[in-house]
Amino acid sequence: MKRQTSKINMDYFNNITEPRVAYILGLLWADGHVADSKILENKRRSSCRTSIECKKIDVEDFENHFDFIGIWSKYIRQRAHNKTPNKTLSTGDKNFCNFLLENDFKLKSSVSPSKILEKIPNDLKKYFVLGWFDGDGCIYINKKNGNYQIAYTGTYSQDWSELENFMNNNGIPFGVKRAIVKSGNSYSQLRITRKSSIIKLKNLFYDTDHIGLSRKKEKIYSL
């Protein structure tokens, strides 16, 4: 049987009109990995691979969106330090990989996603931010103590300017924290700490039933 070759339909990215495409880009901005090899000194062919690895239960919640844009290689593995298995989606489609590289996906730990957001219509930008949240965001709710918080976490030098612009444009107050930890795991966070603001963000994110990680959606809807 002929092996299925991973292939992405670039028409969805040359003209972004689908909410799920914007969502995929947000997920890849958070948790995606782009590896390119262009050194040909030993006559190796130039290669490029895009992948995303998350908990299996989470991947199976969003992989239908990835299937929508093309064919992906898929595999499951149990890492020694994890209690539950992970699942990886990957593609060697060079056009897709180059598209991501051209839009700073390999620099995402230090730059803001300005280039890719320029390609996403204003009414679809919220799905990119939702994908980013499903990858790099967390929500904490303690009703007894009146503690409500959503946080996007990145590197210490993370540029949050585009996310700040999104929150400002939608009237959602936030704060940015940078912490230097002695262990070396320094980080930064963009935080939303008002219940009313989280509800506003919920109403922005979940205007369609089929997009968004179920476990995070359920937690926000428990407010």
C-alpha positions in Angstrom: 0.0 0.0 0.0 1.4 3.4 -1.0 2.3 5.6 2.0 0.1 8.7 2.4 2.1 11.9 1.9 1.5 14.9 4.1 0.2 17.8 2.0 -1.3 21.1 3.0 -3.8 23.0 0.8 -2.2 26.5 0.7 -5.3 28.1 -0.8 -6.6 28.3 2.8 -3.5 30.4 3.8 -3.1 32.5 0.6 -6.5 34.0 1.3 -7.6 33.4 4.9 -11.4 33.3 5.2 -12.0 30.3 7.5 -12.1 30.8 11.3 -10.5 27.4 11.8 -7.5 28.4 9.7 -6.9 31.4 12.0 -7.4 29.1 15.0 -4.8 26.6 13.6 -2.3 29.5 13.1 -2.8 30.6 16.8 -2.2 27.0 18.0 0.9 26.7 15.9 2.1 30.1 17.2 1.8 28.7 20.8 2.8 25.1 20.5 4.0 24.5 16.9 7.5 23.7 15.9 9.1 24.6 12.6 12.4 22.9 11.6 14.2 23.9 8.4 17.4 22.3 7.1 19.0 24.2 4.2 22.6 23.2 4.7 23.6 21.2 1.7 27.3 20.7 2.3 26.9 16.9 2.6 24.5 16.9 -0.4 21.5 16.4 1.8 18.3 17.7 0.3 16.9 20.8 1.9 14.0 19.9 4.1 11.4 21.6 6.3 8.9 20.1 8.8 6.1 21.6 10.8 4.7 19.8 13.9 2.6 20.2 16.9 2.7 17.9 20.0 0.2 18.1 22.9 -1.7 15.8 25.2 -3.5 13.1 23.1 -6.9 14.1 24.5 -6.3 17.7 23.5 -5.0 16.9 20.0 -8.1 14.7 19.3 -10.2 17.8 20.2 -8.7 19.9 17.5 -7.1 17.6 14.9 -10.3 17.7 12.7 -9.4 21.3 11.9 -5.9 20.2 10.8 -7.5 17.5 8.7 -9.6 20.1 7.1 -6.5 21.9 5.6 -4.6 18.8 4.4 -3.0 15.5 5.2 -0.9 15.1 8.3 1.4 12.4 9.7 0.2 11.3 13.1 1.8 9.4 15.9 1.3 8.8 19.7 4.0 8.4 22.3 4.2 8.1 26.0 6.9 10.3 27.5 8.6 9.1 30.7 7.7 12.2 32.7 4.0 12.4 31.5 1.1 10.5 33.0 -0.9 10.6 29.8 0.3 10.0 26.2 1.0 12.8 23.7 0.0 12.9 20.1 1.9 14.7 17.3 0.7 16.0 14.0 3.4 16.8 11.5 3.9 17.7 7.8 6.8 18.0 5.5 5.0 20.3 3.1 7.7 22.9 2.2 5.2 25.5 1.0 3.4 25.5 4.3 6.7 25.4 6.3 8.1 28.4 4.3 4.9 30.3 4.8 5.3 29.9 8.6 9.0 30.8 8.4 8.2 33.9 6.4 5.7 35.0 9.1 8.2 34.6 12.1 6.9 31.3 13.5 10.5 30.3 14.2 11.0 33.5 16.1 7.8 33.4 18.1 9.5 33.1 21.5 10.7 36.7 21.2 8.6 38.5 18.6 4.9 39.4 18.3 2.8 37.8 15.6 2.4 41.0 13.6 3.2 39.5 10.2 0.7 36.7 10.3 -2.0 38.9 11.9 -1.7 41.3 8.9 -2.9 38.4 6.8 -5.9 37.5 9.0 -9.0 39.6 8.6 -10.0 41.7 11.6 -13.2 39.6 12.3 -11.1 36.4 12.4 -8.2 37.6 14.6 -10.1 36.4 17.7 -9.7 32.8 16.5 -6.0 33.3 16.3 -6.0 34.6 19.9 -8.2 31.7 20.9 -5.7 29.2 19.4 -2.9 31.0 21.2 -4.9 30.7 24.4 -5.5 27.0 23.9 -1.8 26.5 23.4 -0.2 28.9 25.9 -3.0 30.0 28.1 -4.4 28.8 31.4 -7.5 29.7 33.4 -7.7 29.7 37.2 -11.1 30.0 39.0 -11.6 29.9 42.7 -15.2 31.1 43.3 -14.8 30.8 47.1 -12.0 33.3 47.2 -13.3 35.4 44.3 -10.2 34.6 42.3 -10.5 34.6 38.5 -7.6 34.7 36.2 -6.6 34.0 32.6 -2.9 34.0 31.8 -0.9 33.7 28.6 2.6 32.6 29.4 5.8 33.0 27.3 9.5 33.6 27.5 10.9 36.5 29.6 11.6 38.5 26.5 8.2 37.7 24.9 6.8 40.6 22.9 3.1 40.8 23.9 2.3 43.9 21.8 -0.2 42.3 19.4 -2.0 40.6 22.2 -2.1 43.8 24.1 -3.5 45.5 21.1 -6.2 42.9 20.8 -7.2 43.3 24.5 -7.2 47.1 24.3 -9.3 47.0 21.1 -11.9 44.9 22.8 -12.0 46.8 26.1 -10.4 44.0 28.2 -8.1 45.2 31.0 -4.9 43.2 31.5 -1.5 43.3 33.1 1.9 42.0 32.0 4.3 40.4 34.5 7.9 39.4 34.0 9.7 37.2 36.5 13.3 36.1 36.9 13.5 32.8 38.6 16.7 31.5 40.2 16.3 28.1 38.6 16.7 29.8 35.3 13.1 29.3 34.2 12.3 33.0 33.8 9.0 33.9 32.1 6.5 36.6 31.3 2.7 36.6 31.4 -0.2 38.6 30.1 -2.9 38.3 32.7 -6.6 39.1 32.9 -7.9 39.1 36.4 -11.4 40.4 36.4 -14.4 38.1 36.2 -16.3 40.5 33.9 -13.3 40.7 31.6 -13.1 36.9 31.4 -16.8 36.7 30.5 -16.3 39.3 27.8 -13.4 37.3 26.4 -15.5 34.1 26.6 -18.3 35.8 24.5 -15.7 36.9 21.9 -14.0 33.5 21.7 -16.9 31.1 21.7 -19.4 32.4 19.1 -19.1 29.2 17.2 -19.5 25.8 18.8 -16.9 23.8 16.9 -13.8 25.9 17.7 -12.0 25.8 21.0 -10.4 23.3 23.3 -13.3 21.6 25.2 -11.6 21.4 28.7 -10.8 25.1 28.7 -14.2 26.1 27.3 -16.0 24.1 30.0 -13.9 25.8 32.7 -14.6 29.3 31.4 -18.3 28.5 31.1 -18.3 27.3 34.8 -18.0 31.0 35.8 
